[in-house]
């Protein structure tokens, strides 16, 4: 079979198009956040938000741009309030920067916000205890009665419960033997 100049040009154009598209459509790698040996908690890939604490103690939050060779490239946004001529303010993105982090540089993953977290983290117990103690003290002074130590003790117990809950329920997951990040190359 003989190929003419027109069919050679068509084949060459098709070959170049396929090569360009295949290099453009290369997939990025993924990182899997795991607990133990088998349970996957979350899979991170480009376009997903990530929020973590680095080994330097910096809290990093942003959109994953790409994942290459055990490193995550993250677009971090610097947003600040801008003021209008009427005295009100709105949030504006001042800058966007691309940061590179190796997966070994991630110390903790921040948990996503949960419903009713104010109960689990002890906030409502602390506020309730302080509120009850202040209310009882103000009422006792207004009515010219004695402050009941039992009531103050109950409010102190509520505050102590809230502090213990706050210590026990952290909003981050520390990476180590139990939780870890696993790099999975897709190329």
C-alpha beads as a LAMMPS data file, in Angstrom:
LAMMPS data file: protein, C-alpha beads

187 atoms
186 bonds

1 atom types
1 bond types

-500.0 500.0 xlo xhi
-500.0 500.0 ylo yhi
-500.0 500.0 zlo zhi

Masses

1 110.0

Atoms # bond

1 1 1 0.000 0.000 0.000
2 1 1 1.363 3.321 -1.074
3 1 1 0.782 6.457 1.016
4 1 1 0.449 9.725 -0.790
5 1 1 1.710 13.091 0.473
6 1 1 -1.791 14.061 1.643
7 1 1 -2.278 10.902 3.752
8 1 1 1.234 11.241 5.237
9 1 1 0.416 14.813 6.302
10 1 1 -2.854 13.636 7.840
11 1 1 -1.115 10.795 9.716
12 1 1 1.656 13.088 10.922
13 1 1 -0.875 15.682 12.149
14 1 1 -2.843 12.962 13.944
15 1 1 0.308 11.573 15.587
16 1 1 1.440 15.001 16.795
17 1 1 -2.073 15.734 18.139
18 1 1 -2.141 12.463 20.083
19 1 1 1.309 13.103 21.584
20 1 1 0.345 16.634 22.651
21 1 1 -2.933 15.494 24.197
22 1 1 -1.319 12.573 26.033
23 1 1 1.294 14.833 27.599
24 1 1 -1.405 17.356 28.518
25 1 1 -3.713 14.739 30.043
26 1 1 -1.132 13.205 32.381
27 1 1 -2.716 12.520 35.727
28 1 1 -1.305 13.796 38.964
29 1 1 -0.479 11.378 41.744
30 1 1 -2.660 10.999 44.846
31 1 1 -2.065 10.929 48.588
32 1 1 -4.202 8.773 50.860
33 1 1 -4.741 9.589 54.545
34 1 1 -5.020 6.236 56.343
35 1 1 -5.742 4.910 59.807
36 1 1 -4.072 1.630 60.675
37 1 1 -3.381 -0.811 57.862
38 1 1 -6.624 -0.772 55.966
39 1 1 -8.995 2.128 56.633
40 1 1 -8.818 5.106 54.268
41 1 1 -9.977 8.305 55.928
42 1 1 -9.547 10.683 52.979
43 1 1 -7.987 10.750 49.523
44 1 1 -6.213 13.926 48.403
45 1 1 -5.810 14.807 44.723
46 1 1 -5.546 18.068 42.748
47 1 1 -8.498 20.386 43.234
48 1 1 -9.207 19.276 46.827
49 1 1 -8.918 21.566 49.870
50 1 1 -6.333 20.513 52.452
51 1 1 -5.763 21.905 55.946
52 1 1 -2.770 20.756 58.001
53 1 1 -0.072 21.776 60.476
54 1 1 3.529 21.533 59.236
55 1 1 6.481 20.310 61.309
56 1 1 7.453 23.965 61.771
57 1 1 4.091 24.577 63.503
58 1 1 2.564 26.621 60.678
59 1 1 -1.074 26.036 59.863
60 1 1 -1.492 25.642 56.090
61 1 1 -4.817 25.722 54.287
62 1 1 -5.354 25.801 50.559
63 1 1 -6.215 24.049 47.323
64 1 1 -3.970 21.249 46.039
65 1 1 -2.542 22.258 42.657
66 1 1 -0.608 19.059 41.949
67 1 1 1.066 16.091 43.648
68 1 1 4.438 14.967 42.283
69 1 1 7.130 12.717 43.822
70 1 1 5.903 12.738 47.450
71 1 1 5.344 16.513 47.358
72 1 1 2.142 18.517 47.482
73 1 1 1.914 21.851 45.673
74 1 1 -0.701 24.017 47.395
75 1 1 -2.259 27.309 46.342
76 1 1 -2.583 29.347 49.531
77 1 1 -4.822 32.406 49.512
78 1 1 -4.103 35.520 51.564
79 1 1 -7.519 37.088 52.240
80 1 1 -7.937 40.301 54.186
81 1 1 -10.825 42.646 54.909
82 1 1 -11.013 45.625 52.584
83 1 1 -12.995 48.696 53.555
84 1 1 -15.455 50.594 51.378
85 1 1 -16.098 54.333 51.357
86 1 1 -19.300 53.716 53.361
87 1 1 -17.419 52.187 56.294
88 1 1 -18.391 48.568 55.674
89 1 1 -15.899 45.839 54.827
90 1 1 -15.652 42.803 52.572
91 1 1 -13.096 40.000 52.269
92 1 1 -10.743 40.283 49.321
93 1 1 -7.972 37.972 48.152
94 1 1 -4.741 39.946 48.321
95 1 1 -2.429 37.283 46.941
96 1 1 -2.214 33.660 45.866
97 1 1 1.029 31.773 46.370
98 1 1 2.149 28.274 45.444
99 1 1 3.837 26.365 48.270
100 1 1 5.550 22.975 48.132
101 1 1 5.411 20.523 51.052
102 1 1 6.831 17.006 51.234
103 1 1 4.455 14.558 52.930
104 1 1 7.025 14.081 55.712
105 1 1 6.706 17.817 56.499
106 1 1 3.061 17.367 57.557
107 1 1 2.726 16.857 61.316
108 1 1 -1.059 17.018 61.830
109 1 1 -4.188 16.999 59.685
110 1 1 -6.936 19.374 60.826
111 1 1 -10.323 17.682 61.208
112 1 1 -13.179 19.145 59.168
113 1 1 -15.806 21.063 61.173
114 1 1 -18.410 18.777 62.738
115 1 1 -21.987 19.354 63.769
116 1 1 -22.499 19.956 67.500
117 1 1 -18.742 20.290 68.018
118 1 1 -19.378 22.962 70.668
119 1 1 -20.737 20.201 72.935
120 1 1 -17.912 17.738 72.301
121 1 1 -15.153 20.323 72.730
122 1 1 -16.527 21.551 76.094
123 1 1 -17.305 25.126 75.065
124 1 1 -20.955 24.959 76.108
125 1 1 -20.049 23.530 79.544
126 1 1 -17.540 26.318 80.216
127 1 1 -19.935 29.080 79.124
128 1 1 -22.827 27.481 81.001
129 1 1 -20.783 27.124 84.201
130 1 1 -19.600 30.741 84.124
131 1 1 -23.082 31.975 83.235
132 1 1 -24.700 30.022 86.070
133 1 1 -22.148 31.274 88.622
134 1 1 -22.569 34.906 87.524
135 1 1 -26.365 34.623 87.465
136 1 1 -26.465 33.112 90.947
137 1 1 -24.052 35.735 92.344
138 1 1 -25.948 38.670 90.827
139 1 1 -29.302 37.303 92.050
140 1 1 -27.925 36.698 95.547
141 1 1 -26.523 40.249 95.752
142 1 1 -29.725 41.790 94.351
143 1 1 -31.965 39.855 96.748
144 1 1 -29.494 40.433 99.612
145 1 1 -29.111 36.702 100.215
146 1 1 -26.098 34.584 100.938
147 1 1 -24.173 33.087 97.980
148 1 1 -24.753 29.324 98.099
149 1 1 -21.417 27.428 97.942
150 1 1 -23.217 24.353 96.593
151 1 1 -24.400 26.287 93.528
152 1 1 -20.938 27.765 92.959
153 1 1 -19.516 24.229 93.300
154 1 1 -21.915 22.926 90.637
155 1 1 -20.913 25.701 88.246
156 1 1 -17.225 25.005 88.962
157 1 1 -17.831 21.319 88.198
158 1 1 -19.443 22.283 84.887
159 1 1 -16.436 24.481 84.024
160 1 1 -14.025 21.664 84.973
161 1 1 -15.975 19.210 82.782
162 1 1 -15.714 21.636 79.873
163 1 1 -11.960 22.033 80.364
164 1 1 -11.464 18.248 80.473
165 1 1 -13.548 17.815 77.297
166 1 1 -11.511 20.542 75.601
167 1 1 -8.255 18.741 76.468
168 1 1 -9.555 15.340 75.325
169 1 1 -11.100 16.413 71.997
170 1 1 -8.439 17.898 69.748
171 1 1 -9.360 19.328 66.364
172 1 1 -6.282 17.781 64.699
173 1 1 -5.094 14.244 64.006
174 1 1 -1.385 13.723 64.647
175 1 1 0.432 11.647 62.048
176 1 1 2.526 8.754 63.333
177 1 1 2.164 5.000 63.686
178 1 1 -1.627 4.990 63.859
179 1 1 -2.420 7.645 61.216
180 1 1 -0.228 8.234 58.179
181 1 1 -0.118 9.635 54.646
182 1 1 0.564 7.215 51.785
183 1 1 1.815 8.455 48.425
184 1 1 0.405 6.610 45.401
185 1 1 1.979 7.334 41.999
186 1 1 -0.399 7.074 39.035
187 1 1 2.131 7.445 36.205

Bonds

1 1 1 2
2 1 2 3
3 1 3 4
4 1 4 5
5 1 5 6
6 1 6 7
7 1 7 8
8 1 8 9
9 1 9 10
10 1 10 11
11 1 11 12
12 1 12 13
13 1 13 14
14 1 14 15
15 1 15 16
16 1 16 17
17 1 17 18
18 1 18 19
19 1 19 20
20 1 20 21
21 1 21 22
22 1 22 23
23 1 23 24
24 1 24 25
25 1 25 26
26 1 26 27
27 1 27 28
28 1 28 29
29 1 29 30
30 1 30 31
31 1 31 32
32 1 32 33
33 1 33 34
34 1 34 35
35 1 35 36
36 1 36 37
37 1 37 38
38 1 38 39
39 1 39 40
40 1 40 41
41 1 41 42
42 1 42 43
43 1 43 44
44 1 44 45
45 1 45 46
46 1 46 47
47 1 47 48
48 1 48 49
49 1 49 50
50 1 50 51
51 1 51 52
52 1 52 53
53 1 53 54
54 1 54 55
55 1 55 56
56 1 56 57
57 1 57 58
58 1 58 59
59 1 59 60
60 1 60 61
61 1 61 62
62 1 62 63
63 1 63 64
64 1 64 65
65 1 65 66
66 1 66 67
67 1 67 68
68 1 68 69
69 1 69 70
70 1 70 71
71 1 71 72
72 1 72 73
73 1 73 74
74 1 74 75
75 1 75 76
76 1 76 77
77 1 77 78
78 1 78 79
79 1 79 80
80 1 80 81
81 1 81 82
82 1 82 83
83 1 83 84
84 1 84 85
85 1 85 86
86 1 86 87
87 1 87 88
88 1 88 89
89 1 89 90
90 1 90 91
91 1 91 92
92 1 92 93
93 1 93 94
94 1 94 95
95 1 95 96
96 1 96 97
97 1 97 98
98 1 98 99
99 1 99 100
100 1 100 101
101 1 101 102
102 1 102 103
103 1 103 104
104 1 104 105
105 1 105 106
106 1 106 107
107 1 107 108
108 1 108 109
109 1 109 110
110 1 110 111
111 1 111 112
112 1 112 113
113 1 113 114
114 1 114 115
115 1 115 116
116 1 116 117
117 1 117 118
118 1 118 119
119 1 119 120
120 1 120 121
121 1 121 122
122 1 122 123
123 1 123 124
124 1 124 125
125 1 125 126
126 1 126 127
127 1 127 128
128 1 128 129
129 1 129 130
130 1 130 131
131 1 131 132
132 1 132 133
133 1 133 134
134 1 134 135
135 1 135 136
136 1 136 137
137 1 137 138
138 1 138 139
139 1 139 140
140 1 140 141
141 1 141 142
142 1 142 143
143 1 143 144
144 1 144 145
145 1 145 146
146 1 146 147
147 1 147 148
148 1 148 149
149 1 149 150
150 1 150 151
151 1 151 152
152 1 152 153
153 1 153 154
154 1 154 155
155 1 155 156
156 1 156 157
157 1 157 158
158 1 158 159
159 1 159 160
160 1 160 161
161 1 161 162
162 1 162 163
163 1 163 164
164 1 164 165
165 1 165 166
166 1 166 167
167 1 167 168
168 1 168 169
169 1 169 170
170 1 170 171
171 1 171 172
172 1 172 173
173 1 173 174
174 1 174 175
175 1 175 176
176 1 176 177
177 1 177 178
178 1 178 179
179 1 179 180
180 1 180 181
181 1 181 182
182 1 182 183
183 1 183 184
184 1 184 185
185 1 185 186
186 1 186 187
